[in-house]
Amino acid sequence: MSRFCGAIAAGVFAVLFGPIQAFSAEPVGQATLIRTEVTGETGPLVVRSPVHRDERIRTSRSGLGQFIFKDGTKLAVGAGSTVVIDKFVYDDSASVKRLSIKAAKGTFRWISGNSASSAYSIVTPAGTIGVRGTAFDFYVGPNGTTAIVLLNGSASFCGPGGCRQLRQQCDCVIATRGGRMTDPSQVDRSTLRTLSNPRALPFLSGDQQLSGALGGIRTSCGLASLRQDRQDRPQPQQLQERPSPQAPQQAPQAPQAPQAQQQSPDTPDTPDPPDKPGKPDRHHGHHDRDKHGRDHHDRDHRGHDRGDDDGDRDNRSNREHRHRSDN
C-alpha cells in the first residue's frame, strides 16, 4: 500500500512540477521584433517574449525575429531558419563569459555585444565562426553549406579544411560539410549562384528588412539591386507568355463552324429550311392529282355512258329496219 501511495505521489509531483522545470531555463534575452511567425519552446513568440538558454527558435517561411541578449549582442533570424541558444554563461555584469549558438539552417545577422570577443562562437554544420568585435551575415543551407559575409570588424571561419580570416568589409567565405572552403573574396551575385539560392542573404539584397541597429548597417555589399532585378525580370517573360493562353482559346473556335453544321441536321426539333416549301407543294400536288384524277374518271364514265346510248340507238334502228323488211 505504501508503495502504491508513493507511486501516486511521484506521478502527481511530475504532473505539477514537470512542466515548470522544463521551462525554468534562465532567460538570456528577449525578442525585439517579430514578423509573421516565430516560435520558441513554449510556442509563438511576440515582442518582449523572453528567450532562454537551450531554447530552439524557428521562423516560418516568411518569418523574421530580432533578439537582444543581456550583454547587448543582437541576432536577427530570417525566414525559414532554426537556431538554438546553446550556451550562455552570465558573469553578473554587463558581459557574459560564454555565448554560443548553433545555427542549423537559414539566414542570420549578428552584431557583437559588450563581452570579450573570445566569449562568442557560432557553430554551423560546416564549421565554427569566431567573432572579433564583429557584425556579419551568415547563411546555412539545407545541405549544411555555410557562407559568411563580413560587414565590419573581423571574423574567422574554421572547419575540417582549416581556417580563413575575414578582414575586409564584404569579404565572403563559403564552406561545405566535407571540409572544402573558399578563400575570402568580395561577395557578389556569383556567391548566390554557388549557394543555389538567390535569397540566401536577404538582409543584404533587401528581401527582408531589419530595424534598429541590426538594420542600421549601411552597406549592402552590392546586392541591394538583386531584389529589384528579380521583380523586373519576370515582366518580359509575362509579356511573351500572354499570347500563349490565347492560342488554345482560338484553336477550338476553328472547328466550331463544322460542328454547328454537323449538328443542325441531327436536331429533330429543327426543320430543314429547304424542305418547308417542298412539303406544301407535294401536298397540293396530291390534291391536284386527285382532283384531276377524279375529273378524268368522271369524263371516262361520262364517255362510257354516251357510248351505251349510241349503242342502244343503233340496236333500235336495226330492229326497225328488219321489221319493215318483214312487212
Sequence and secondary structure as in RCSB ss.txt:
>XXXX:A:sequence
MSRFCGAIAAGVFAVLFGPIQAFSAEPVGQATLIRTEVTGETGPLVVRSPVHRDERIRTSRSGLGQFIFKDGTKL
AVGAGSTVVIDKFVYDDSASVKRLSIKAAKGTFRWISGNSASSAYSIVTPAGTIGVRGTAFDFYVGPNGTTAIVL
LNGSASFCGPGGCRQLRQQCDCVIATRGGRMTDPSQVDRSTLRTLSNPRALPFLSGDQQLSGALGGIRTSCGLAS
LRQDRQDRPQPQQLQERPSPQAPQQAPQAPQAPQAQQQSPDTPDTPDPPDKPGKPDRHHGHHDRDKHGRDHHDRD
HRGHDRGDDDGDRDNRSNREHRHRSDN
>XXXX:A:secstr
 HHHHHHHHHHHHHHHHHHHHHT S EEEEEEEEES EEETTEE  TT EEETT EEEE TT EEEEEETTS EE
EE TT EEEEEEEEE SSSSEEEEEEEEEEEEEEEE  SS GGGEEEEETTEEEEEEEEEEEEEE TTS EEEEE
EEEEEEEEETTEEEEE STTEEEEE TTS B   EE  HHHHHHHT TTSSHHHHTSS   HHHH     TT TH
HHHHHHHTHHHHHHHHSHHHHHHHHGGGTTHHHHHHHHTTT TTS  TTHHHHHHHHHHHHHHHHHHHHHHHHHH
HHHHHHHHHHHHHHHHHHHHHHHHHH 
